[in-house]
Structure formats: structure tokens, C-alpha cells
Amino acid sequence: MPLIDFPLSELRTYAPDVAEPDDFDEFWARTLAETRSVDIEATFTAVDQPLRTLESYDVTFRGFGGDTIRGWLHLPAHRGPEPLPCVVEYLGYGGGRGLVHDRVMWA
């Protein structure tokens, strides 16, 4: 069974008809302004783990409404000074971040 029901040519141009609430733009402008006005208090604590090709960090910061968000940051151990590409993976409600070595394939 396919995971999609449109051919690729249609998916590339598909734009669903979505009813946007009247206050949609106002809501997001207000939400982003509130978020930008708060110090996220980010901390990055090095974690000892057995994979020597990676450096791993326990990351904590304040998210929406001041809620605590926790995650892992994995970086190549032998990297240069140039910026690196980044993948952010959100696991969703109840999923949790798992153990430090659970999701290292992107790194």
C-alpha cells in the first residue's frame, strides 16, 4: 500500500484549500513576539558516551510558555571551524528524547 495517494507530479504543486482563522496572522505575530522577548536560558552540558566520533551534549532550554525542552546535540568530534548543516528532529508528545545514543545517525 502506498504512503501517498497522489503521483509525484501532483504532489509538487499540491496546495490544499485550508480555512485560515481570521486572527491567524495576529496570533503568530503575538506568539513570536512573546517568544523573542524571553531568555530561553539554554544550557549545553557535555555527556560522556562511548562513540568517539561524536561529541554529545545534554541540551535544555525554555520553550513556549516557559516550558522546559530537553534534547541531545550531536556534533562530529573531528570538525573544522566552518558551519555545519543541521537536522532538528521533533519526536512529538510523549515520545521523549530517549537515550544519548538512540538517534545519532544524522550526526
C-alpha positions in Angstrom: 0.0 0.0 0.0 1.5 3.4 -0.9 2.1 6.1 1.7 0.7 8.8 -0.6 -2.3 8.9 -2.9 -1.1 11.4 -5.5 1.6 10.9 -8.1 4.8 12.9 -7.6 4.0 15.4 -10.3 0.8 16.4 -8.5 2.4 16.5 -5.0 4.9 19.0 -6.2 2.2 21.5 -7.0 -0.5 20.5 -4.4 -1.8 23.3 -2.3 -4.7 22.3 -0.1 -7.7 24.7 0.5 -7.3 25.4 4.2 -9.6 27.8 6.0 -7.4 30.2 8.0 -8.9 31.7 11.2 -9.4 35.5 11.0 -6.8 36.1 13.7 -4.2 33.7 12.2 -1.5 36.3 11.4 -2.2 38.3 14.6 -1.9 35.1 16.7 1.5 34.2 15.2 2.8 37.8 15.3 1.9 37.9 19.0 3.3 34.4 19.8 6.6 35.1 18.0 7.0 38.5 19.7 6.4 36.9 23.1 8.8 34.1 22.4 11.6 36.5 21.2 11.2 38.6 24.4 12.1 35.7 26.7 15.6 34.5 27.5 15.5 30.8 26.6 18.2 30.0 29.2 19.8 27.4 27.0 22.4 25.1 28.6 24.7 22.6 26.8 26.3 20.0 29.1 28.9 17.6 27.6 27.9 14.0 28.0 30.3 11.1 28.3 29.2 8.4 25.8 31.2 5.6 24.1 31.0 6.9 20.5 34.4 8.5 19.9 33.5 10.0 16.5 30.8 12.2 18.2 30.6 14.9 20.9 27.2 14.8 22.6 25.5 17.4 24.7 22.5 17.4 27.0 20.6 20.5 25.9 17.9 22.2 28.0 16.1 25.4 27.1 12.8 27.2 27.8 10.2 26.7 25.1 6.7 28.1 24.5 5.2 29.4 27.7 8.4 28.8 29.6 8.1 25.0 29.4 11.4 23.1 29.7 12.5 21.4 26.5 15.3 18.8 26.6 17.2 17.2 23.7 20.5 15.9 22.5 23.0 17.7 20.4 25.5 15.5 18.5 28.5 17.0 16.7 31.3 15.3 14.7 34.3 15.1 17.1 36.7 16.0 14.3 35.2 19.0 12.7 36.6 22.2 11.3 35.7 25.8 12.1 33.2 26.1 9.2 29.4 25.9 9.9 27.8 22.5 9.7 24.4 21.5 8.3 21.8 20.8 10.9 18.9 18.4 11.3 16.3 19.0 14.0 14.1 16.1 14.8 11.0 16.7 16.9 9.7 13.5 18.4 6.3 14.7 19.4 4.2 14.4 22.5 5.1 11.5 24.8 7.9 10.3 22.7 10.7 11.8 24.8 14.3 12.3 23.6 15.4 8.7 24.5 19.0 7.8 25.5 22.0 9.8 24.3 22.9 7.1 21.7 19.4 6.5 20.3 19.5 9.0 17.5 23.0 9.5 16.2 22.7 8.5 12.5 22.3 12.1 11.3 25.5 13.2 13.0 
